[in-house]
Amino acid sequence: MSDIQEKIQEEVEQARAVCDVSGSNSAECAAAWDAVEELQAEASHQRQNKPKNSLEQYCDDNPEAAECRVYDD
């Protein structure tokens, strides 16, 4: 599990604990879940910006190569 996924899991557990103690309609509960959402958004952003692997880079440079052909069904 990646570091950010572990942090998300920790924040989810913390948010559940806060909501159990303070109630699900409290400001503390809402703030705890906001922290979870921010981490999830960051994880999504990191996935979108991941570097290309060697095949993806090769295909960007050589789209006509046999390895890079895409067939429509």
MIDOGU-327096 format. One record per atom (N, C-alpha, C): atom name; x, y, z. Coordinates in steps of 0.02 Angstrom, whole numbers, plus 50000, padded with zeros to 5 digits. Layout:
BEGIN
 torse  east north    up
    CA     X     Y     Z
...
//
This chain:
BEGIN
 torse  east north    up
     N 50043 49941 50000
    CA 50000 50000 50000
     C 50045 50062 50000
     N 50028 50112 49960
    CA 50069 50172 49956
     C 50060 50214 50019
     N 50106 50260 50027
    CA 50104 50304 50086
     C 50039 50343 50090
     N 50016 50369 50033
    CA 49955 50410 50035
     C 49894 50366 50049
     N 49894 50305 50024
    CA 49838 50260 50040
     C 49836 50243 50114
     N 49895 50233 50143
    CA 49899 50220 50215
     C 49874 50281 50255
     N 49893 50340 50232
    CA 49871 50402 50266
     C 49795 50409 50260
     N 49767 50393 50202
    CA 49695 50397 50193
     C 49660 50349 50241
     N 49686 50288 50246
    CA 49656 50239 50292
     C 49659 50264 50364
     N 49715 50294 50384
    CA 49721 50321 50451
     C 49670 50376 50463
     N 49663 50420 50414
    CA 49615 50476 50420
     C 49543 50451 50423
     N 49527 50399 50385
    CA 49460 50370 50387
     C 49445 50343 50456
     N 49493 50307 50484
    CA 49484 50279 50552
     C 49476 50335 50603
     N 49516 50387 50595
    CA 49512 50444 50641
     C 49444 50479 50633
     N 49421 50488 50572
    CA 49357 50521 50560
     C 49300 50481 50591
     N 49303 50416 50584
    CA 49251 50374 50615
     C 49251 50381 50690
     N 49310 50383 50719
    CA 49316 50390 50792
     C 49289 50458 50815
     N 49307 50510 50779
    CA 49284 50577 50797
     C 49208 50581 50792
     N 49180 50552 50739
    CA 49108 50554 50730
     C 49071 50512 50782
     N 49101 50458 50804
    CA 49071 50417 50857
     C 49067 50456 50922
     N 49119 50496 50936
    CA 49123 50533 50999
     C 49081 50597 50996
     N 49088 50635 50942
    CA 49057 50701 50940
     C 48990 50701 50904
     N 48972 50647 50872
    CA 48909 50645 50835
     C 48920 50659 50762
     N 48879 50628 50721
    CA 48889 50633 50649
     C 48871 50701 50620
     N 48837 50742 50657
    CA 48818 50809 50632
     C 48862 50864 50660
     N 48917 50846 50694
    CA 48959 50897 50726
     C 49008 50927 50676
     N 49033 50985 50693
    CA 49083 51018 50651
     C 49148 50978 50650
     N 49165 50947 50706
    CA 49226 50907 50709
     C 49221 50847 50661
     N 49164 50816 50658
    CA 49153 50759 50613
     C 49160 50782 50540
     N 49129 50837 50524
    CA 49132 50863 50456
     C 49204 50880 50437
     N 49241 50910 50483
    CA 49311 50928 50470
     C 49353 50866 50460
     N 49340 50814 50498
    CA 49378 50751 50492
     C 49367 50720 50423
     N 49304 50720 50400
    CA 49290 50691 50334
     C 49316 50735 50278
     N 49319 50801 50290
    CA 49349 50846 50240
     C 49423 50829 50230
     N 49457 50812 50285
    CA 49527 50793 50280
     C 49535 50730 50238
     N 49489 50682 50247
    CA 49490 50621 50207
     C 49481 50638 50133
     N 49432 50680 50117
    CA 49419 50699 50048
     C 49479 50734 50016
     N 49513 50776 50054
    CA 49571 50811 50027
     C 49627 50761 50010
     N 49638 50712 50053
    CA 49688 50662 50039
     C 49669 50620 49978
     N 49606 50602 49972
    CA 49583 50564 49914
     C 49593 50604 49850
     N 49580 50668 49852
    CA 49590 50711 49794
     C 49664 50714 49775
     N 49707 50718 49825
    CA 49779 50719 49812
     C 49802 50653 49782
     N 49776 50597 49806
    CA 49793 50532 49779
     C 49772 50528 49705
     N 49713 50553 49690
    CA 49689 50554 49621
     C 49734 50597 49577
     N 49753 50654 49603
    CA 49797 50700 49566
     C 49864 50667 49553
     N 49891 50631 49601
    CA 49955 50597 49591
     C 49950 50542 49539
     N 49894 50506 49538
    CA 49885 50454 49488
     C 49884 50483 49418
     N 49852 50541 49410
    CA 49847 50573 49344
     C 49914 50598 49319
     N 49958 50616 49365
    CA 50022 50645 49346
     C 50080 50596 49349
     N 50066 50531 49353
    CA 50120 50483 49358
     C 50160 50482 49293
     N 50224 50471 49299
    CA 50266 50471 49238
     C 50250 50412 49193
     N 50263 50421 49129
    CA 50249 50369 49081
     C 50301 50313 49087
     N 50278 50252 49074
    CA 50326 50197 49073
     C 50363 50197 49006
     N 50412 50153 48998
    CA 50454 50154 48939
     C 50415 50139 48875
     N 50365 50095 48877
    CA 50325 50081 48817
     C 50284 50141 48797
     N 50253 50174 48847
    CA 50213 50234 48831
     C 50257 50288 48800
     N 50316 50298 48827
    CA 50362 50347 48799
     C 50384 50328 48728
     N 50399 50264 48718
    CA 50418 50240 48652
     C 50362 50252 48601
     N 50300 50237 48621
    CA 50243 50246 48576
     C 50229 50319 48561
     N 50242 50362 48610
    CA 50236 50433 48597
     C 50285 50455 48543
     N 50346 50427 48546
    CA 50398 50445 48499
     C 50391 50408 48432
     N 50360 50349 48433
    CA 50354 50307 48373
     C 50283 50279 48365
     N 50235 50321 48352
    CA 50165 50297 48350
     C 50151 50247 48294
     N 50194 50245 48244
    CA 50183 50199 48188
     C 50211 50129 48203
     N 50247 50119 48257
    CA 50277 50054 48273
     C 50222 50002 48286
     N 50238 49940 48268
    CA 50190 49885 48275
     C 50168 49877 48348
     N 50213 49888 48395
    CA 50196 49880 48466
     C 50146 49932 48490
     N 50139 49985 48451
    CA 50097 50041 48473
     C 50030 50045 48438
     N 50018 49999 48395
    CA 49954 50000 48358
     C 49896 49987 48404
     N 49841 50023 48391
    CA 49780 50014 48429
     C 49727 49993 48380
     N 49694 49938 48395
    CA 49642 49911 48350
     C 49573 49923 48381
     N 49528 49948 48340
    CA 49458 49957 48361
     C 49421 49892 48347
     N 49377 49874 48392
    CA 49338 49814 48383
     C 49281 49825 48336
//
